[in-house]
Amino acid sequence: MEEIGLNDIEGIYVGNAEYREGPTGCTVIICEKGAVAGVDVRGGAPGTRETDLLKPENLVEKIHSVVLSGGSAYGLDAATGVMECLEEKDIGFNTGVVKVPIVCSAVLFDLNLGNPKIRPDKSLGYKACINAYKNDFKEGSFGAGTGATVGKLYGLERAMKGGLGCYGLQAGDLKVLSIVAVNALGDIINTEKNEIVAGLLDDKMNFIGTENEMLKNYSDKRNLFGQNTTIGIVITNAKFTKSQANKIASMAHNGYGRAIRPSHSTFDGDTIFTMNTGDIEADINAVGILSAITMEKAILRAVKFAESESNVISYKDIRK
């Protein structure tokens, strides 16, 4: 296997846009010809758009874009800007009257980091769509990862910076690439070294383990609603049905389980989309394996490239 980048999957465009004064942002993934897609929502507090279309029994077979966004439910507005941008390019599902771009979206909660009145909106979504055609994509504190944080059991004063990550692998002709915005309640784990790389801190900046703390305080029914959610997408050049695409999204959650502890809590809205361009034939299990591997590595990259923000320290700075 060899590592690949965003430009190695033909027909896929990815772009970021941010409101630094938020801080918040969004990330747009585009497939002009349309991609067979799936989704798997595991967390207990999701915020999503157009996910019902991805059910196998429903009419539309392909989507044209996925938007990952900050701003909680307000951030769903960014998808409207992406629709406008794609409509201008004559991209969409032909209804016989007008072409309607099929744009799915998921959001994370970053309103607690800075100014909660600044959120991704239609204008920012439009800008991210334009940036996708310029290959304007960076990892870390960009796009949907701009305001992301992790390890938030005891609030932001004990948390660390999350971010946006990307990682891809190629096996023969098969290409699989994951993009993820990491905004988890829990800690981020490097499984190769079995160590926490970002997460819950004590007052001396040492990792203390979110799962350990939750188990010690099992009777504490604190309300952490809305502070979390990791949202991502797996992109492949393989050919699958909608049912298979949904299964791949499910298998990709193994990457969350490996790299985030705990994952899929009732306070997280963990969601993974898949987009499959249909260029080659591939075994679904092989793609599922690569999806989990690339997602796990993308999560690690998200925190390793992040920058400190608003007194929330990053991996880069804590390593110093």
Stockholm file with secondary structure:
# STOCKHOLM 1.0

chainA/1-320         MEEIGLNDIEGIYVGNAEYREGPTGCTVIICEKGAVAGVDVRGGAPGTRETDLLKPENLVEKIHSVVLSGGSAYGLDAATGVMECLEEKDIGFNTGVVKVPIVCSAVLFDLNLGNPKIRPDKSLGYKACINAYKNDFKEGSFGAGTGATVGKLYGLERAMKGGLGCYGLQAGDLKVLSIVAVNALGDIINTEKNEIVAGLLDDKMNFIGTENEMLKNYSDKRNLFGQNTTIGIVITNAKFTKSQANKIASMAHNGYGRAIRPSHSTFDGDTIFTMNTGDIEADINAVGILSAITMEKAILRAVKFAESESNVISYKDIRK
#=GR chainA/1-320 SS CEEECGGGSTTEEEEEEEETTTTEEEEEEEEEEEEEEEEEECSSSCCEESCGGGSTTSSCCEEEEEEEESSGGGGGGHHHHHHHHHHHTTCSEECSSSEECCEEEEECCCTTTSCTTCCCCHHHHHHHHHHHTTTCCCSBSSGGGTTCEECCTTCGGGCEECEEEEEEEEETTEEEEEEEEECCSSEEEETTTTEEEECCBCTTSCBCCHHHHHHHTTTCCCCCTTSCCCEEEEEEEECCCHHHHHHHHHHHHHHHHHHEESCSCTTCCCEEEEEEEEEECCCHHHHHHHHHHHHHHHHHHHHHSCCCBTTBBCHHHHHC
#=GC SS_cons         CEEECGGGSTTEEEEEEEETTTTEEEEEEEEEEEEEEEEEECSSSCCEESCGGGSTTSSCCEEEEEEEESSGGGGGGHHHHHHHHHHHTTCSEECSSSEECCEEEEECCCTTTSCTTCCCCHHHHHHHHHHHTTTCCCSBSSGGGTTCEECCTTCGGGCEECEEEEEEEEETTEEEEEEEEECCSSEEEETTTTEEEECCBCTTSCBCCHHHHHHHTTTCCCCCTTSCCCEEEEEEEECCCHHHHHHHHHHHHHHHHHHEESCSCTTCCCEEEEEEEEEECCCHHHHHHHHHHHHHHHHHHHHHSCCCBTTBBCHHHHHC
//
